[in-house]
């Protein structure tokens, strides 16, 4: 973006140095942000609409014109990505004038213009307050819904003396009750008397020139409605909808049962790691109901193996869907040697969202039911989703909570015939059954 040449609108010269900044093509809403003189700019826009690109360009223009920029992002890694982008853009200036770049502290100083940049993480109050006491012409709070609220306090403090601007970019994937940034956006959006110091922009994915319609439709079909509305339609979720499994009360029914002759079952198994629980969730493939549930804590790998074998044998030689990530692969091999029907599931950044989102859709469509098991219900109430700096969704239990029960249920649900948003999957045997009645050959157990 930085190019030497004749003087232009965005130019500062120092001695013989002439710097011309060529602004790349921008959408109308991005140009509005770049040229705005408002004290505060709030960009509550759908994912992949070019918020960070726009604000990186604005930061670069401030630096070229001799100003100081402070960039606060949700994580140190996220700040580093923008810092690298701006650093790359000023390489032409580096060739003709001194530009000091420190990637470790993420500071940039341009001798030709006296412009500078400092990037910080906003994941904690301590990290945000590292910028306190500075003075800036522009402060950007990127991914603000995941930044600590002290980022807003710091931004106001460091722009007081300079009269600088504060730009807040966010996704409305959290409720106003949870996120200070979403709450601030909602308040200004609903204000009957708009504050003249604020420029507030709300943009959906359909209004963005950077998202193809085919990709948007694919996301609409494969993403649960509530998450799609927040990420792509820019609809603020209700205060009680910041979790993943909401409105699941309609799926609670019935009691645990005993096996029925001739009925097929699938067992989701989440084996224990460190302080976690081993959970076995048995689902009837006909009624799509959770009919069996076992939860253990503090037992050995040998005991876990035997519990799985006994459970599979009890439930008519049921298929076991096993979390086989990391050390559980060894458990998978032991179970295979006992000739039971077992299928591994490996958790990755792509496979886990598919597992969780299938469960979300099935709950929304009432395609699965389960008894009122307190441990399971408690975990469902405290299971949440966050957007990572790389754009992936991270599903996990809230800090301090377990997710073993819901993981086991999701693994079992994975093998049930799904709703119309997914390709149909059917129950099938994965491994041939040997001559020995599995689950009873205790002498053949391998100590792990």
N, C-alpha and C positions, 0 to 999 in steps of 0.2 A: 504493500500500500504506500510506502514511502518512496518517492522518486525524485531525483534531482532534475531541475529544469528552471524555466522562467518563473517569475513571481505569479502567484495565483491568490485566490481568496484566503486560503488557510496557509499563510506563509509567515515565517519569522526568519530574519537574516541576522547572522552574527559575523561581522567582518566580510570575508569573501564568500562565505557559505550561504547558498540560497537553497531553501528546502520547499519543494512543492508537494503537497499531499493530494493525491488523486483519490477521490471518494468512489468506491466501486458502486455498481448499480444496487439500489436499495428499494424495498417496497415503500409505499406511501406512508404507512404507519411508522416505519423505521426512520424515514426522512423527517417526519414530524418530531420524533424523539431527538434526533441529531440536532435539529435547528431550534428546539424549544429553549426558552429562557426561563421557564418556571423553576421555582426553588426546588420543588419536589416532583419527581416523575415516578408513577407507579405503573409498571407493566405487568398486568395479570393476564398472561397469554397462554394458550394451549401449548403442549409440548411440541418441540421441533418447529417453532414459528420464527426462530432467528432472534430471540431476545439477547442472548449472549454475544452473538456476532454484531448486532447493532450497537450494544453498549461497549464492546471492544473497540469499534470504530470511533465512537464518541470519546473514549478514553485516549485513543491515539491522537485525535484532533486537538484535545486539550494539551497533551504533552508537546506536540509540535508547536503549539502556540505559547509555550513557556509555562504552562500550569502544572500543578501537582495533582496526581490521581491516587486515590486509595481504593483498592479493590478487595472486597470481603466476599468470600464464597462459602458454600456450605461445608466444604472440606479443604484441607491444605492442597490436596491433589487437584481439586477443581480450580482453585486459584492458580495453581501451577500451569494448568492447561491454557488459561487465558494469558498468563504471563509469557509463556512460550510463543503464543500467537502474536502478541504485540512485539516481542523481541525479534521475531522473524520479519515483521513488517518494517522495522527500522534498520535493516541490514545495509541498505543503501547509504544511510547516514553514517553508519559505522565505518564505511570505507573512506569517508572524507573528514570526519570529525570524531572527537572522543565521545564514546558512549560507554559508560560503566555499567556492566550487567553482572549482578551477583545472583546466580540461580539458587544458592543455598538459602539466602535471606529473602529472595525474590524482590530485589530492589533494582531499579533502572534509573540512571541519571544521564541526561543528554546535555553535553557542554554547549552545543551550538545554540540551544534555545533556553537552557536552564529548566527545561521540563523534566519531570520525574514521575516514577510509578513505584508504589509499594503494595504488595499483595499479602493478604492475611487469610487465615482460616476463621470461619464464623461458627465453629461447632461448639464453642464453650464461651462463657463469660470472660475467662482469662485470656483466651486467644483473641477475642474481639478487642479487649481493653489494651492489647499490645499497641494498638494504633492511637490510643488516647494521648493527648498532648501535642499531636502533630497538627499541621494546618494544610487543608486541601481545597482545591478548586472544584473537584469532582469526587464524590464517593459513590461507588457502585456496590450494592448489596445483591449478589447473584444467588439464585436459588434461596430466596429469603425465607420461604416457608420452612426451611430446614436449618436456618441460622438462629443462633441465640438472640433473644430480644435486645441484649446489650449492644448489638450491632447498630440498631437504630439510635440509641443514645450516643454512641461514639460518632456516628455520621453527623448528627446535629452539632456535636461539640467541635469537631475539627473543621466544620464549614462556617462557624459563627463569625470568625474574624475576617474571612475571605469573601463571605457572601456567596460561597460556592453552591453547586447543585448536589442533590442526593437522588440517585436513581435506584429504585427497588424493583427487582425482577423476580417473579414467582410463578409457580403453578398452584392452582387452588385445590390440590389433592388432599389437603387437611381441612378440618372444620375450623371456624373462627374461634371456637373454644380451645382448640389445641395450638393454633398458630397465630402469633401476634401479627404477622404480615398479612395473612388472609383476613384477619379481623379488621385491620386498618383499611384494606381494600374494600371490604364489605361496607364499612362505615361511610367511606367517601362515595361509594357507588350508590348508596341509598340516601345520601344527604340531600335534603330539599333545597339547600342553599350551598352550591358548590364553592369550595375554598379556592380563590383565585391563585393561590400559590401552588396548587396541585394540578398536574396534568395526569389524568387517570385513563389508562387504555385497557380495554377488555377485548380479547381477540380469540376466536375459535379456530380450530384446525381448518375448517372449510374456507375461512377467509385468508388463509396463508398460501402464498404462491410456492412454498417450499415442500408441501405435502401433496403427493399424487393422490387422486381420488381412489385409485385401485388399492393403494396402501391404507387409506382411511377406511374403506369398506372392509378390508381384511381385519383391521383392528376392531371395527364395530362388531364383527361376527365372532371374534375369538376372545374379546375382552368383556368381563362382566359389566353390566349396564352402569352400575354406580361408578366404577373406576373409569369407564369410557367417558361418562359425562363430566367427570372432574378433569381428566387429562386432555380430552379432545374437544369437549363442548364448553369447557370453562365454567361449569356449573358448580357452585360452592356446595360441598356436602353438608348435611345437617350435623348438628353437634354430636348426635349419637351414631354417626356413620363414618367415623374415622377408622374403624376397625375393618376387618376383612369379611367376617361372617356375621352379617347383620340380618335381623328379621328371620332368624332361624327357628324361632319359637314354634312356627307352624309345622316344623319337621319333627318335633318332639312328640312321640306317641309310643304306646305299648310297653312291654317288659321284656327282659331277657328270657330266652327260651332254651329248651333242650333240642338236640338234633332230631330231625324227622327223617324216617327211612326214605331213601330215594331222592332226597332233596340235595341240591348242590350248593356248596358254600365257598366263599373266598375269605382268606384271612390276611389282614394287613398286619405286618409285624415291624415294630420299631424297637430294635434291641438297645439296651442301655449303654450309655457312654458316661463315664465318670459319675456325676451325681444324678443323672437322669433315671427315668423309669423304663423298664421293658414293658411294652403294651402289645397285646394281641386283640385285634378287633375282628370279629366274625360277622360277615354279612350274608344274608340269604339272597341268592342271585335271582330268585323269583319275586319275592316281596320287596326286595331292596331295603330290607330292615336290618339294623344292627341287632343281632340276636345273642351274640356271645362276647364277653369282655373280660380280659384278664390283665392285671397290672401288678408288676413286681418291682421291688427295689432292693439293691444290695445283694443280688445273687450272682453266682459265678457263671462263666461262659458255658461250662458243662451243664449247669442247671438250666440256663436259658435254652440250650440246645434240646434238652429233654422236654422242657415245657412246650416248645414248638412242635416236637414230634408227637407228644401226647395230644396236643390240641388238634393237630391235623388229623390224627387217627380218630379222635372222638367225633369230629365233624365230617364224617363220611369221606375221609381221605381228601380233604379240601385243598385247593390250591393256596399256597402261601406266597404272598407278594412281600418280599423282604427288602428292607433298606440295606443295601449292600455297599454303601459308601465307606471308604477308608477301611478300617480293620474288620468291618463286618463281612468283607469278602471271604475271610477264612471261615466264618460261620456258614456262609453259603456253600462252600465246598464240603463241609462236614454234612450238611443236610442233604446235599446231592448224593453223597455216598450211601445214605440211608434210603435212597430211591423214593423220595416223596416228591409230590408235585410242588416245585418251588420256582419262582421267577424273581430275578433280582431287579431292583430299581436303584439307579445311581443318581444322586442329587447333583445337579449342575445349575449354573445360572440360567439355563434355558429349560431344563426338564422340571425344575421345581415350580416355576410359574405355571407351566402347563398342568401340573398335578393340582395345584391350589385352585387355579381358575376353573378347572373342571368341577371341583367340589363346590365352588361358589355358584356356578351355573346350575348344578343339580339341586342345591339348596334353594335357589331362587325359583326353580321350576317344580319344587317339591318332589324330586325324583328319588329322594333317599329319606329315611326316617331313622330315629334312634330314641332309646329310652332317656329319661331324665337322669343321666349319670352325672353327678355333681362335678367330678374331675374333668369330664369331657366338656360340659357346659362352661365351666370356669375358663378353660383354655380357649374355647371359641370366643369368649368375650374379650380376651386379651391377646388376640392375634391380629397383627397390623401389617401394613404395606408401606414401603418408602421407595422413592425413586433414587437410584444410585447416580453418581456423577457421570457414569457411562451410559445412562439412559435406561438401564435395566430396572425392573421392579424387584425389590427385595421383600419377600414375605417371611415373617418370623414372629416369634412370641415377643411381647413387650418385655422390657428389661425386668429381670427377676421372676419371670413366669416360665412354665414348662410348655412344651408343645408335643409331648410324646403321644397323648391320646388322640389328638386331632391328626397327627401324622399317620398313625396306624389306620385310622378310619379313612383318610385320603388314599392310602395305598390300597386298601380293599376296594374303595369306590372306583379306583383307576381301572379296574378290570370289569366293571359293570357296563352294560350297554348304556351309552351316553345319550344326551339330548341332541337336538338337531344342529348345535353349533360345533359338534366334533364328529369325527369319523367314528362309525360304530365299531366297538370292540366286543368280543365275545369271550366267554369262559372257555379255556381249552387246556388240555394237559401239556405240560412243558417237558416232562421227562417220563420215561417208561417206568412202570412199577415193577419192582423185582419180585422174587418168589417169597421173600420174607414179609410178614405183615409189619409195615413200618410203624415206628413209634413204640414198639415193644422189645426191640432187640437191644436191651440195655447194655449187654456185655460188649457190644460193638461200638459203644460211644467213645469218641476220641476226646481226651482231655485237652482243653485249649489253654 
